[in-house]
Amino acid sequence: GGNNNSSSENFNNDDDHDVAIMSLSKEQQVELSEALKVLRPEKLEGVMNILQGPNDCGKSMDVADIIVEDLDVQTQSKLFQFLLQPTVAQAGTDDNAGDD
């Protein structure tokens, strides 16, 4: 079942800087889920910021317990772009250098 319902979401959160909101495919959700399980410590803070956002009262959560499918589209999209599509701005730090 290819449900390509391209409903135009109009989130007007002006604190989002040009983040394209995209619904993740099942494969991308799995990818994101895996990425969260092996999260590097330096990425954790950014992930928590995305997850908690301005409207969350700092409740502590274990990133490993996150069910990606349960997150809203915007959050999934932000996490995916943050973890799996690093922006060009971060090109200076090479994440793929040397596996521990």
N, C-alpha and C positions, 0 to 999 in steps of 0.2 A: 504493500500500500504506500504509494508515494503521495503523501498529503502535502502538496505545495500550496498551502493557503497563505499567500503573500499579503496578509492584512497589513496595512500601513499603520504601524504603531506610532502614535505621536506622544512621546515622552517629552515634556518640556522641562527637563531638569537643566537649568543653566550652568550647573557646576560640572557637567560632563563635557569634556573637551573633545569634540569630534570623534567620539567612539561610535563606530558603526554597530548598530544593534542587529544581530543576526540570530535567527533560530539555529541552534546546533542540531546537526543530524545525530542519529543514534550513535554512529561511529565516533563523532566528535565528542559526544557526551561520555562515551567509554574512555576515549583518549584523555579527556579532562579529569575523569574520575581516577584514572591511573596516575596522572600527573600530580594530583592532590595527595595520593598515597605516598609518593616518593618526593614530597616537597622539600626543597632545599631550605635551610633555616633562613637564608637571606631573602627568600621569597615570601616567607610566612606572614610578615607584617603587611605586605601589600595585599595578600589574599584576605587577611582578616579585615583590612580596610574596605575591600570590595564587598565582602560578605556582610559586614556590620553596617557600613554606610552611615549616613547622618541620622537615619530613622531607627537605629537599633540601640537599645540601652546597654551596650557593652556586655551583653551576656556572653560568657565564655563558651566556646564550642571547640570540639576537637575536629580539626580539619579532616582527619582520616574518616570521621563518621559522616561526613557530608554526603547526602544523596543528591547527585548532580541533577537528576531529573526533577527533583522537588524544588529546585531553585527557579526563580522567575527568569524569563528569557534574557532580560537585561543583565542580570547577575551572571548567568551562564556565559553570555557573550563576553562580558568584561573579563571573567576569569580565564576564558579560553584565550582571549587576545593577550592577556597578561602573562600567562604561563607558556602558551604554545605558539604565539605569534609575536615575539618580542619586537618592539618598535625599533626603527633605525637609530633612534636616540641612544639606545642601550648597546649599540654595536661595539662600543669600546670594551665592554666586558664580555669575554668569550666564555659562555656557559658550557660549551661542549669540550673544553680543554681538560683532558685527563679525567678518567673515571676513578673515583676513590677505590 
